[in-house]
Structure formats: C-alpha cells, structure tokens
Amino acid sequence: MALHSRKLSFTRPIIVSFAGILLSFILVAVLITLSQRSDFLNDYHKINGNFTHNLAVNYTESILRENDYILGRAATFFARNDRLNQTININPGEGLQVLMHLQNLMPTVSSISLADTQGHYLRAPEVLPTDKSKTFDARTRPWFIGQAEASTFSRYTRPYMDYFTGHPTVTLFKPVISPEGRLKGTLAFHLDLTSMGYTLRQMVAPVQGEFFIVERDGAVVLHPDTGALFKPYVSEALMDKMTSGEGHIYDPKSKTWFYYYSFTNPDWFVIYRVADATLTEITRHETSIVGWGFALASLIIILFGLYLRHASRTVLMNIINAIKTGDVSTAPRLEAMLSHTIQSNKERELAYVRQATHDALTGCKNRRAFDSDIAELLNNHQPFALALVDIDNFKSINDTWGHLSGDIVLRNVAREGIQIMQPHNVSVYRYGGEEFAVIFRSELFGLSHELLETWRIAVEKRTWREEGLHVTFSAGLGEWHFEPLEQFIGTVDGALYTAKQQGKNRILRTSDN
C-alpha cells in the first residue's frame, strides 16, 4: 500500500506555480526592457528641456529684463526738460559722471552711448581723442535712431564690432522722447558679450552637451568659448523648424538633438545641443541596469520558490505537531504586525510629502508648493496679497564670505521669517535663489506690511558670526485685483526693483510704486 498520495504533495503545485510565475515574469521583463529605451529617452528630453528653460528664464531673461528696466528709467530721466542737451553739449564732464554711475549698475554692459538727433554724442567710459575718434559719426551706428524710426520701445541691434574697441557687441537702445512727443536722441547700452559668455561656464548641464545663444540666422551671440562669437552654429534650415516658444528637434544630418527656448525681443534662441550618441549611451546603460535587475529578481524568485518548498513542509510538520500536542502558543500576532506596518508606511508617506514641498536648506516651502497654493487661490477667486523678498547684495556676501556663509544667511533669514509668519498661519516660500515669497490671505491684508516690517527689522538687527557682515532685504508687496497672475507678479516684482533702486532695506507697496 502506498505510504502517501500525490494529492497531498506540496512539491508539485509549488514548482508548477513558481515556474508559471517565473516565465510570466521573464516575458514581462523582456517587454518592459524593450520599452524602457523610449521612456528613458523621453525622460531625458524633459530633463534637457527643463535645463534649457531654466538657462533662458533664470539667467538670460533676468539679465535682459534688468538692463531693459534700467534703460527705460534712464531714457525717461534724459527726456525731461533739457537734460540730454545739458549732459552732451553743455556740461559733458558732469554728464560723463552720470553715465558712469549708470554703467556701474550693470556688470553686463561694457559702455553707454548717449546721442542727440544731430549726432553729438557722449560715451562712458570716455573716448580718448584720437584720429579714429575724430572721424566717428554716431549717426552711422546701428543703434542711432533717426526721426522717421522713432519708437517708444527698446530694441536690440544685430551683432557687430564696436567702433572704438574692436570687440564683438550687441547694443540695447531706446529713443529719448520728451513728454511732448519730440525725439531728443538715443540712449544705448553696449553689452559685454565676453563677460556674459564667461558666466555660462559656471552652468552645469545634466548630460554632456553644448549650450549657447544664437540669433534667428543661427549665428552665436553668447557662448562659454568667446572664440565662437558670431560663428554660424545652427543652420538656417534647423532654425526655421524652431517655430514654437520652446521645444526640441532632431537633426539627422549631424545626429544631434537641439533643445531651444526663444525670445521675441531680442530675437534670440537659447540652444542646448546634445549628440544622439550621448543619449543612446545613457539609455543603453539605464536599460542594462534594468535588465540586470530583472535577472537578479528572477534568481530571487527561484530561491524563494525553493525556500517556500522547504518552508511549506516545515509549516505542515508544525501543524501536525500542534494537532498532536495541542500547543498553539507560538502563533504569530498578525494583527499587531499589520497595524505596525500601516503606521510605518503612513509616517514614510508624510516624510515624502514634506520632502516634495519643502526646501531642504531653509525649511521654507518650495517653488512647487508656491505654485500649487497660489493656483488654488486663483481657482477659488479668493483675494490675497503677495510679497516678494530679496536679500540685498547677496552676490557680494557669497563673493566675500563664501557660499557656506551665504547658505547660513539664507537659512537664518528664512528662520526669522518663519518664526514671525507661522503664528498667523502664513507660509514663507523659497521663490528662487536668494528670493522668498509670502502669501497673505484677505483677512491679513491690514497686517501684511506690519509682519514684513517686523521680519525686516529682525534681519537688520541680527548679529552674525562673520565680522563685518550686515544683512538686509528689500521687498515688494501688492494685493491681487483679479488681473492675470503673470501681470500681478510682474507688478510686485517692479515694486521690489523700485525698493532696490531707492536704497534697499525697505518694503514698498505696489500702490506706492
């Protein structure tokens, strides 16, 4: 008589089950591995596109916007009364001092030219009297504006060689028009493309590639290598395909990906060029890691199958022994284990949420949280006030005391703000770099300026470990009146810039700007 029956065997169903699981897993792993390359490539397109966007918005656009803002204010200054004529023709010595003070505000501007409609001009730094300077005619320069071309908007020239220095430059210029509508002359800022290009060397790209800025015809205007200026880096055929505000295209001829972001004034494109071979190698490496991971998982499945075969026999023997002896005191407390697991997972989930919405350095909410919170207010049509806070002279702090001290300044300025705002359920956000944002709901409109002023005074009076370090900030504050968000933030940002221009260490409302 048979001592056992196959129907009571654990071995056969376990082996069959795990063989089916293993084969299904291998099939799924192969399909996933084959599809991973496309997914990884799309991910890197997004990463490279985000890098290009940040390079354009956080670096290039901020410089252009600052120069354009100062140009507009300066043109308004020279348009009043007879200031332009006084500066150029009557008292050029004092006028040169005014232009040099203006030039010192803009590190990316190499020189400034101011000309009247007859071609009389003043340039800062001063032009030495030479035979070449005597033949200079401002009316022949690409930035000079004649009466028929007068416009109230600032414009950019095409790249050209400076008459006096022989260096490559692009000029930002604007007509000087009196309140009565009369063209008095032209104010021009000559950009230092070389120093602007050096700054690009500090940018760290996500993958190996080349980033630069070109004109509509593909000629380089900014590049980490100054020897590349004005050279055609992108063909006109490819430039014609860059029709949207930003995106990426593939050039099969050079086997290269081009990620771009376009401006309208000036007509420039920020380009990030990455070889297709680079992306292919990265995706191949990522795919191979996934493949090895699946192989390891398959091995683990086999080992667990063997273990389960052994464990099932052990469990069966323990059950038989418990039936024989009646001892069930070793049964596991499954309910307690399940409760502990749920609690641990919840704690982990809360930690992940905080990491996703808070800035690790300052403890403030991050830009992602700011965008989410302000979108909720806009969708619900709830009135609110917005403050933009910017630490004064932060670049000088980094240059003088080092980036570690700069991080300490950021952390402590944020801590002062959080301590003041948190009791009123007001959040402080790290908006970007050394800039913070604060959102006040409608019930705190009357208290918003007082809270900001308390924060400003606390930072101003704070004693720092570094000898000679004194930290202040400037802020712009405005209430939302249901205008478009971009326009509203621009208005508050304008109040912040005005506070900077008025001497810093102050808070300015948009209604006072």
C-alpha positions in Angstrom: 0.0 0.0 0.0 1.3 3.5 -0.9 2.5 5.4 2.1 1.4 8.8 0.7 -0.7 10.3 -2.0 0.4 12.8 -4.7 -2.7 14.8 -3.9 -1.2 15.6 -0.5 2.2 16.6 -2.0 3.3 20.3 -1.7 6.2 20.0 -4.2 4.4 19.6 -7.5 2.0 22.6 -7.2 4.7 24.9 -5.8 7.1 24.0 -8.6 4.4 24.5 -11.3 3.2 27.8 -9.7 6.7 29.2 -9.5 7.6 28.1 -13.0 4.5 29.9 -14.3 5.4 33.0 -12.3 9.0 32.9 -13.5 8.0 32.5 -17.1 5.5 35.3 -16.9 8.0 37.5 -15.1 10.6 36.9 -17.8 8.2 37.7 -20.6 7.1 40.9 -18.9 10.7 41.8 -18.1 11.7 41.4 -21.8 8.8 43.6 -22.9 9.5 46.3 -20.3 13.2 46.3 -21.1 12.5 46.8 -24.8 10.1 49.7 -24.0 12.5 51.3 -21.4 14.7 53.0 -24.0 11.9 55.1 -25.3 10.8 56.0 -21.8 14.3 56.9 -20.7 14.8 59.0 -23.9 11.6 60.9 -23.2 12.7 61.5 -19.6 16.0 62.9 -20.7 14.2 65.1 -23.3 12.2 66.6 -20.4 15.3 67.0 -18.2 17.3 68.7 -21.0 14.2 70.8 -21.9 13.9 71.9 -18.3 17.6 72.8 -18.2 17.2 74.9 -21.4 14.2 76.6 -19.9 16.0 77.4 -16.6 19.0 78.7 -18.5 16.8 81.0 -20.5 14.5 82.2 -17.8 16.7 82.3 -14.7 19.9 83.6 -16.4 19.4 85.2 -19.8 15.9 86.7 -19.3 16.7 88.1 -15.8 19.8 89.9 -17.3 17.9 91.3 -20.3 14.9 92.3 -18.1 17.2 94.2 -15.6 19.0 96.0 -18.4 15.8 96.9 -20.2 14.3 98.2 -16.9 17.3 100.5 -16.2 17.3 101.6 -19.8 13.7 102.7 -19.6 14.2 104.6 -16.4 17.3 106.3 -17.7 15.6 107.3 -21.0 12.8 108.9 -19.0 15.4 110.8 -16.9 17.1 112.3 -20.0 13.8 113.1 -21.7 12.8 115.6 -19.1 13.5 119.3 -19.6 16.8 119.9 -21.3 18.8 117.2 -19.5 20.0 115.4 -22.7 21.4 118.6 -24.2 22.9 119.6 -20.8 24.6 116.2 -20.5 26.1 116.0 -24.0 26.8 119.6 -25.1 26.7 122.0 -22.1 28.3 120.1 -19.2 29.8 116.8 -20.6 32.1 116.4 -17.6 29.1 116.1 -15.2 27.2 114.1 -17.8 30.1 111.6 -18.0 29.8 111.0 -14.3 26.1 110.4 -14.6 26.7 107.8 -17.3 29.5 106.1 -15.4 27.2 105.8 -12.3 24.6 104.3 -14.6 27.1 101.9 -16.1 28.3 100.7 -12.7 24.8 99.4 -12.0 25.1 96.9 -14.9 28.0 94.4 -14.9 27.0 93.0 -18.3 27.2 96.5 -20.0 30.7 97.5 -21.2 29.9 101.1 -22.2 27.0 103.5 -22.7 26.4 106.0 -25.5 24.1 109.0 -25.4 23.5 110.9 -28.7 21.2 113.8 -29.8 19.4 113.9 -33.1 22.3 115.9 -34.8 24.9 113.1 -34.0 26.6 114.9 -31.0 27.3 112.1 -28.5 28.8 111.2 -25.2 30.3 107.8 -24.3 31.1 106.3 -21.0 33.8 105.3 -20.3 35.2 108.4 -22.0 36.7 108.0 -25.6 40.2 109.3 -25.8 40.8 111.9 -28.6 42.5 110.1 -31.5 42.4 110.3 -35.2 39.9 107.4 -35.2 37.6 109.0 -32.7 37.6 112.3 -34.6 36.1 110.5 -37.6 33.4 108.8 -35.6 29.8 109.7 -36.7 27.1 108.4 -34.3 24.5 108.7 -37.0 26.1 105.8 -38.9 26.0 103.4 -35.9 23.3 100.7 -35.9 21.9 101.9 -32.6 21.3 105.5 -33.7 17.6 106.4 -34.2 16.5 109.0 -36.8 13.3 110.8 -36.6 11.5 108.5 -39.0 12.4 105.4 -37.0 11.4 106.8 -33.5 9.7 104.3 -31.3 8.9 104.2 -27.6 10.2 100.6 -27.3 13.7 99.4 -26.6 15.4 97.3 -29.3 18.5 95.2 -29.9 21.0 95.5 -32.8 22.4 92.7 -34.7 25.9 91.6 -33.6 28.6 94.0 -34.8 32.1 95.1 -33.9 32.4 98.1 -31.6 34.0 101.1 -33.4 36.4 102.0 -30.7 37.3 98.7 -29.0 37.0 96.3 -32.0 35.2 93.8 -29.7 32.1 92.0 -30.6 29.0 93.5 -29.1 25.2 93.8 -29.2 23.6 97.1 -28.3 20.3 97.6 -26.4 19.0 101.0 -27.4 15.9 103.2 -26.8 14.8 106.6 -28.2 14.8 109.5 -25.8 11.4 111.1 -26.3 10.1 114.2 -24.4 6.7 114.2 -22.7 5.6 116.4 -25.6 6.4 113.6 -28.1 9.6 115.1 -29.5 12.6 112.9 -30.3 15.6 114.2 -28.4 18.1 111.5 -29.1 19.2 107.9 -28.4 20.4 106.1 -25.3 22.4 102.9 -26.0 23.8 100.2 -23.7 26.6 98.2 -25.3 26.5 94.6 -23.9 29.7 92.9 -22.9 29.2 89.6 -24.7 32.6 88.2 -23.5 31.8 88.6 -19.8 28.3 87.3 -20.3 29.8 84.2 -22.1 32.2 83.6 -19.2 29.2 83.3 -16.8 27.9 80.4 -18.9 30.9 78.4 -18.0 29.5 78.1 -14.4 26.4 76.3 -15.7 26.3 72.6 -15.0 24.5 70.6 -17.7 22.5 67.4 -16.9 24.3 65.5 -19.7 27.3 66.1 -21.8 26.4 68.8 -24.4 27.0 72.3 -25.5 24.8 75.3 -24.7 24.9 78.8 -26.2 22.6 81.6 -27.5 22.1 82.4 -31.2 20.3 84.9 -33.4 17.5 84.0 -35.8 20.1 83.2 -38.5 21.9 80.7 -36.2 24.9 83.0 -35.5 26.3 82.8 -31.9 25.8 85.8 -29.7 26.7 84.2 -26.3 29.0 81.2 -25.8 31.2 79.9 -23.0 34.0 79.9 -25.6 34.3 83.6 -26.7 36.1 82.4 -29.9 32.7 81.1 -31.1 31.0 84.5 -31.1 29.2 85.4 -34.4 30.0 82.0 -35.9 27.1 80.1 -37.5 26.4 77.2 -35.1 22.9 76.2 -36.3 21.8 76.0 -39.9 19.0 78.3 -41.1 17.0 75.2 -42.1 17.0 74.0 -38.5 16.3 77.5 -37.2 13.2 77.6 -39.4 11.9 74.5 -37.7 12.0 76.1 -34.3 8.5 77.6 -34.6 7.2 77.3 -31.0 8.3 79.1 -27.9 10.4 76.2 -26.7 10.9 72.5 -27.6 13.4 70.2 -29.2 14.1 68.9 -32.7 16.4 66.2 -34.1 18.9 66.9 -36.9 19.5 63.5 -38.7 22.4 65.0 -40.7 24.5 65.7 -37.6 22.7 63.1 -35.4 22.2 65.8 -32.8 19.3 66.9 -30.6 18.7 70.6 -30.3 16.7 71.9 -27.2 15.7 75.5 -27.6 13.9 78.4 -25.9 13.1 81.5 -28.0 12.8 85.2 -27.1 10.9 87.9 -29.1 12.9 90.9 -28.1 15.7 90.3 -28.8 15.1 87.6 -31.4 17.4 85.2 -29.7 17.3 81.4 -29.1 18.8 79.6 -26.1 20.2 76.3 -27.6 21.3 73.2 -25.7 22.9 70.8 -28.2 23.4 67.1 -27.3 24.7 64.3 -29.5 22.3 61.5 -30.1 25.2 59.1 -29.3 25.4 60.6 -25.8 21.7 59.9 -25.2 21.9 56.5 -26.7 24.8 55.5 -24.4 22.9 56.8 -21.4 19.7 55.0 -22.2 21.6 51.8 -23.0 23.3 52.0 -19.6 20.0 52.6 -17.9 18.4 49.7 -19.8 21.2 47.4 -19.0 20.8 48.2 -15.3 17.1 47.4 -15.6 17.9 44.1 -17.4 20.4 43.1 -14.7 17.8 44.0 -12.1 15.2 41.7 -13.7 17.8 38.9 -13.9 18.5 39.3 -10.2 14.8 39.3 -9.5 14.4 36.1 -11.4 17.1 34.4 -9.4 15.5 35.6 -6.2 12.1 34.2 -7.4 13.8 30.8 -7.9 15.5 30.9 -4.5 12.2 31.9 -2.9 10.5 29.0 -4.7 13.0 26.6 -3.2 12.6 28.2 0.2 8.8 28.1 0.0 9.0 24.4 -0.8 11.1 23.8 2.3 9.1 26.2 4.5 5.8 24.7 3.5 7.0 21.3 4.6 8.2 22.8 7.9 4.8 24.5 8.4 3.0 21.3 7.7 5.1 19.4 10.2 4.4 22.2 12.8 0.7 21.9 12.2 0.8 18.2 12.6 2.8 18.6 15.8 0.3 21.2 17.1 -2.5 18.8 16.4 -0.7 16.1 18.3 0.3 18.3 21.3 -2.4 21.0 21.3 0.2 23.7 21.8 -0.7 26.9 19.8 1.1 29.5 22.0 3.7 30.2 19.2 1.1 31.5 16.7 2.2 34.9 15.3 0.3 38.1 16.3 -0.7 39.1 12.7 -3.0 41.9 13.8 -0.2 43.7 15.6 2.2 43.2 12.7 -0.3 44.7 10.2 -1.1 47.7 12.4 2.7 48.4 12.8 3.2 48.2 9.0 0.3 50.6 8.3 1.7 53.1 10.8 5.2 52.9 9.4 4.0 53.4 5.8 2.0 56.5 6.8 4.9 58.0 8.6 7.0 57.4 5.5 4.4 58.9 3.2 4.3 62.1 5.3 8.1 62.3 5.2 8.0 62.0 1.4 5.3 64.7 1.1 7.4 67.1 3.2 10.5 66.4 1.1 8.5 67.2 -2.1 7.0 70.5 -0.8 9.8 72.0 1.4 13.2 73.4 0.6 15.9 71.4 2.4 18.3 74.3 3.0 15.9 76.9 4.5 12.9 74.8 5.8 10.6 77.1 3.8 8.0 75.7 1.4 9.5 75.4 -2.1 8.5 76.8 -5.5 6.4 73.8 -6.3 4.3 74.4 -3.1 4.0 78.1 -4.0 2.7 77.3 -7.5 0.2 74.9 -6.0 -1.1 77.2 -3.2 -1.4 80.3 -5.5 -3.2 78.2 -8.2 -5.8 77.1 -5.5 -6.4 80.8 -4.6 -6.8 81.8 -8.2 -9.2 78.9 -9.0 -11.3 79.8 -6.0 -11.2 83.5 -6.8 -10.0 84.2 -3.2 -8.3 87.7 -2.8 -4.8 87.6 -1.5 -1.7 89.7 -1.1 1.8 88.7 -2.3 5.2 89.8 -1.1 8.5 89.1 -2.9 11.5 89.4 -0.6 15.1 89.6 -2.0 18.2 89.6 0.2 20.3 92.7 -0.6 23.8 92.4 -2.0 23.6 88.5 -1.7 26.2 88.0 -4.5 28.6 90.2 -2.6 28.0 88.1 0.5 28.9 84.9 -1.4 31.9 86.5 -3.0 33.2 88.0 0.3 32.4 85.3 2.9 31.9 82.2 0.7 28.9 80.1 -0.3 28.8 78.3 3.1 28.2 81.7 4.8 25.7 82.5 2.0 23.8 79.3 2.9 23.8 80.3 6.6 22.4 83.7 5.7 19.6 82.1 3.6 18.8 79.7 6.4 18.7 82.3 9.2 16.8 84.9 7.2 14.2 82.2 6.4 14.1 81.1 10.0 13.3 84.7 11.2 10.5 85.0 8.6 9.0 81.6 9.6 9.0 82.4 13.3 7.2 85.7 12.6 4.7 84.4 10.0 3.9 80.9 11.3 1.8 82.1 14.3 -0.6 83.8 11.8 -0.8 80.6 9.6 1.2 82.4 6.9 3.7 80.4 4.8 7.1 81.5 3.6 8.3 80.1 0.3 11.7 80.0 -1.2 10.9 81.5 -4.6 14.3 81.1 -6.1 18.0 81.8 -5.2 18.0 84.5 -2.5 14.4 85.4 -3.1 11.4 84.5 -0.9 7.7 84.8 -1.3 4.9 85.3 1.2 1.2 84.9 0.5 -1.3 86.7 2.8 -5.0 85.7 2.7 -7.6 88.5 2.6 -8.2 88.6 6.4 -4.5 89.6 6.9 -4.3 92.4 4.3 -4.1 95.0 7.1 -1.4 93.1 9.0 0.8 92.1 6.0 3.0 95.2 5.9 3.5 95.1 9.7 4.6 91.5 9.6 7.0 92.1 6.8 8.4 95.1 8.6 8.9 93.0 11.8 10.8 90.5 9.7 12.9 93.2 8.0 13.9 94.7 11.4 14.7 91.3 12.9 17.1 90.6 10.0 18.6 94.1 10.1 19.4 93.9 13.8 20.7 90.3 13.7 24.3 89.8 14.7 26.3 87.4 12.5 29.3 85.3 13.3 31.3 86.8 10.3 32.9 90.1 11.2 31.6 93.0 9.2 28.6 91.0 7.8 25.4 93.0 7.8 22.3 91.6 6.1 19.2 93.4 5.0 16.4 92.7 2.5 14.1 94.6 0.2 10.5 93.6 -0.6 7.6 94.5 -2.8 4.0 94.0 -1.6 0.8 94.1 -3.6 -2.8 92.9 -3.5 -4.3 90.8 -6.2 -7.2 92.5 -8.1 -8.1 89.6 -10.3 -5.6 90.5 -13.0 -3.6 87.8 -14.8 -1.1 86.1 -12.4 1.9 86.9 -14.6 1.0 90.6 -14.7 0.4 90.7 -10.9 3.7 89.1 -10.1 5.4 91.5 -12.5 3.8 94.4 -10.7 5.0 93.1 -7.3 8.5 92.4 -8.8 8.5 96.0 -10.1 7.9 97.3 -6.6 10.8 95.2 -5.4 13.1 96.6 -8.0 12.0 100.1 -7.1 12.8 99.4 -3.4 16.2 98.3 -4.5 16.7 101.5 -6.6 15.6 103.7 -3.7 18.4 102.4 -1.4 17.4 98.8 -0.4 16.5 97.7 3.1 12.8 98.7 2.7 9.4 97.4 1.8 7.4 99.1 -1.0 3.8 98.6 -1.8 2.7 98.4 -5.5 0.3 101.2 -4.8 3.2 103.4 -3.8 5.4 102.4 -6.8 
